């Protein structure tokens, strides 16, 4: 049975980019839709929902209100630079789905900020600055990437389990070659010897 060919570097890069894009694009769409809904439905009054309230707010800072007093062009430039770095680093991040969450969230906030210099926030837990869906995607993706780096990988263990297979196949191949060359004893010779001894004793 023919083995599956090893993936080429170009093919692996294409699959990684596809996985990142397939994650980042839904984050972009969902964030834009929820922000548009919040600007319309939460403009008059917030919605009390228990541990998570829906409260409209606008952030002129970088993230979670940080740098709110900085000039708008500076915040936009810093945000754009951060997203550019994320786009480059995302190609090396594992898993690609987590990288897509981080990149999608960064792009969503950048596009929102490009309009009027602010980012729409509407999720409030009371003890944390108001945030949005893009912020949640960034935090979730970053936590996933961090866990991926801290937790031990199962690949070496799988490789160890597959390690003995080549030696076993080599042993079987060597045994077959010895049988063909006649180096191994013939099991039938022992039976013939026993029969000869019996005949001799009977005589």
C-alpha positions as CSV (number, residue, x, y, z in Angstrom):
1,X,0.0,0.0,0.0
2,X,1.5,3.3,-1.1
3,X,2.1,5.8,1.7
4,X,0.7,9.3,1.6
5,X,3.2,11.8,0.3
6,X,4.6,14.3,2.9
7,X,3.0,17.8,2.7
8,X,5.1,20.4,0.9
9,X,6.0,23.7,2.7
10,X,3.8,25.6,0.1
11,X,0.9,23.3,0.7
12,X,1.2,23.6,4.5
13,X,1.3,27.4,4.2
14,X,-1.8,27.4,2.0
15,X,-3.8,25.3,4.5
16,X,-2.7,27.5,7.4
17,X,-3.7,30.7,5.6
18,X,-7.0,29.1,4.7
19,X,-7.7,28.1,8.3
20,X,-6.8,31.6,9.5
21,X,-9.0,33.3,7.0
22,X,-11.9,30.9,7.6
23,X,-11.8,32.0,11.3
24,X,-11.0,35.7,10.9
25,X,-13.7,36.4,8.3
26,X,-16.7,35.2,10.5
27,X,-15.2,37.2,13.4
28,X,-15.2,40.3,11.2
29,X,-18.8,39.8,10.1
30,X,-20.2,39.0,13.5
31,X,-18.4,41.9,15.1
32,X,-19.7,44.4,12.5
33,X,-23.2,43.1,12.8
34,X,-23.3,43.2,16.6
35,X,-21.8,46.7,16.7
36,X,-24.4,48.0,14.2
37,X,-27.2,46.4,16.3
38,X,-25.8,47.9,19.5
39,X,-25.6,51.4,18.0
40,X,-29.3,51.2,17.1
41,X,-30.9,49.2,19.9
42,X,-28.8,50.4,22.9
43,X,-28.6,54.1,22.1
44,X,-31.5,55.0,24.4
45,X,-31.0,52.7,27.4
46,X,-28.9,49.7,28.4
47,X,-30.2,46.2,28.8
48,X,-29.8,44.6,32.2
49,X,-29.0,40.9,31.7
50,X,-27.6,39.9,35.0
51,X,-23.9,39.1,35.0
52,X,-23.5,40.5,31.5
53,X,-25.1,43.8,30.7
54,X,-25.5,45.4,27.3
55,X,-24.4,49.0,27.6
56,X,-23.4,51.1,24.6
57,X,-20.0,52.9,24.9
58,X,-17.3,54.3,22.7
59,X,-13.6,53.7,23.2
60,X,-11.1,56.2,21.8
61,X,-8.1,54.3,23.2
62,X,-6.2,51.2,22.0
63,X,-7.9,48.5,24.0
64,X,-10.1,48.5,27.1
65,X,-9.8,52.3,27.3
66,X,-6.0,52.3,27.4
67,X,-4.6,55.5,25.8
68,X,-8.0,57.2,25.6
69,X,-6.4,60.6,25.8
70,X,-4.0,60.1,22.9
71,X,-4.5,61.8,19.5
72,X,-6.8,59.8,17.2
73,X,-4.3,59.5,14.4
74,X,-1.7,58.1,16.9
75,X,-4.1,55.5,18.2
76,X,-5.1,54.5,14.7
77,X,-1.5,54.2,13.6
78,X,-0.6,52.1,16.6
79,X,-3.7,49.8,16.1
80,X,-2.8,49.4,12.4
81,X,0.8,48.5,13.3
82,X,-0.3,46.0,15.8
83,X,-2.7,44.3,13.3
84,X,0.1,44.3,10.6
85,X,2.4,42.5,13.1
86,X,-0.3,40.1,14.0
87,X,-0.9,39.3,10.3
88,X,2.8,38.4,9.9
89,X,3.1,36.4,13.1
90,X,-0.2,34.6,12.6
91,X,1.4,32.5,9.9
92,X,3.7,31.0,12.5
93,X,1.1,30.6,15.3
94,X,-0.4,27.3,16.3
95,X,-3.2,26.4,16.1
96,X,-4.2,28.5,13.1
97,X,-7.8,28.8,14.4
98,X,-6.6,30.6,17.5
99,X,-4.4,32.9,15.3
100,X,-7.5,33.6,13.2
101,X,-9.4,34.7,16.3
102,X,-6.7,37.2,17.3
103,X,-6.2,38.5,13.7
104,X,-10.0,38.7,13.1
105,X,-10.6,40.7,16.3
106,X,-7.7,43.1,15.6
107,X,-8.9,43.7,12.0
108,X,-12.5,44.2,13.2
109,X,-11.6,46.9,15.7
110,X,-9.2,48.6,13.2
111,X,-12.0,48.9,10.6
112,X,-14.4,50.2,13.3
113,X,-11.9,52.8,14.4
114,X,-11.1,53.9,10.9
115,X,-14.6,55.5,10.6
116,X,-14.7,58.1,13.4
117,X,-11.6,57.3,15.5
118,X,-13.5,55.3,18.1
119,X,-14.5,51.6,18.7
120,X,-18.0,50.6,19.6
121,X,-18.3,48.7,22.9
122,X,-21.5,47.2,24.3
123,X,-20.6,44.2,26.6
124,X,-20.2,45.0,30.3
125,X,-19.6,42.7,33.3
126,X,-19.3,45.5,35.8
127,X,-15.8,44.9,37.1
128,X,-14.1,45.2,33.7
129,X,-14.1,47.9,31.1
130,X,-16.8,47.6,28.4
131,X,-15.7,45.5,25.5
132,X,-17.1,44.1,22.2
133,X,-17.1,40.8,20.3
134,X,-13.8,41.5,18.7
135,X,-12.1,42.0,22.1
136,X,-13.5,38.7,23.2
137,X,-12.1,37.0,20.2
138,X,-8.7,38.5,20.7
139,X,-8.6,37.4,24.4
140,X,-9.9,33.9,23.6
141,X,-7.4,33.4,20.8
142,X,-4.5,34.7,22.8
143,X,-5.4,32.4,25.7
144,X,-5.7,29.4,23.3
145,X,-2.2,30.2,21.8
146,X,-0.7,30.5,25.3
147,X,-2.2,27.1,26.4
148,X,-0.9,25.6,23.2
149,X,2.6,26.7,24.1
150,X,2.4,25.6,27.8
151,X,0.7,22.3,27.4
152,X,3.0,19.4,26.3
153,X,2.4,18.3,22.7
154,X,1.2,14.7,22.0
155,X,3.2,14.5,18.7
156,X,6.4,13.1,20.2
157,X,4.4,10.4,22.0
158,X,2.8,9.4,18.8
159,X,6.1,9.4,17.1
160,X,7.5,7.1,19.8
161,X,4.5,4.7,19.3
162,X,5.2,4.6,15.6
163,X,9.0,4.1,16.1
164,X,9.2,0.3,16.5
165,X,7.3,-0.3,13.3
166,X,10.2,0.1,10.9
167,X,12.4,-2.3,13.1
168,X,9.6,-4.9,13.1
169,X,9.3,-4.7,9.4
170,X,13.0,-5.0,9.0
171,X,13.0,-8.1,11.2
172,X,10.3,-9.7,9.1
173,X,12.1,-8.9,5.9
174,X,15.4,-10.4,7.2
175,X,13.6,-13.6,8.2
176,X,12.1,-13.9,4.8
177,X,15.5,-13.4,3.2
178,X,17.0,-16.1,5.4
179,X,14.2,-18.5,4.5
180,X,14.8,-17.9,0.8
181,X,18.6,-18.4,1.3
182,X,18.1,-21.6,3.3
183,X,20.0,-20.2,6.4
184,X,17.2,-21.1,8.8
185,X,16.7,-24.8,9.8
186,X,13.9,-26.7,8.0
187,X,11.2,-27.7,10.6
188,X,10.7,-30.9,8.6
189,X,14.2,-32.2,9.1
190,X,13.5,-32.8,12.8
191,X,10.5,-34.9,12.0
192,X,12.5,-36.9,9.5
193,X,15.2,-37.6,12.1
194,X,12.7,-38.9,14.6
195,X,11.2,-41.2,12.0
196,X,14.6,-42.5,11.1
197,X,15.4,-43.3,14.7
198,X,12.2,-45.2,15.1
199,X,12.9,-47.2,12.1
200,X,16.4,-48.1,13.3
201,X,15.1,-49.2,16.7
202,X,12.5,-51.3,15.2
203,X,15.0,-53.1,13.1
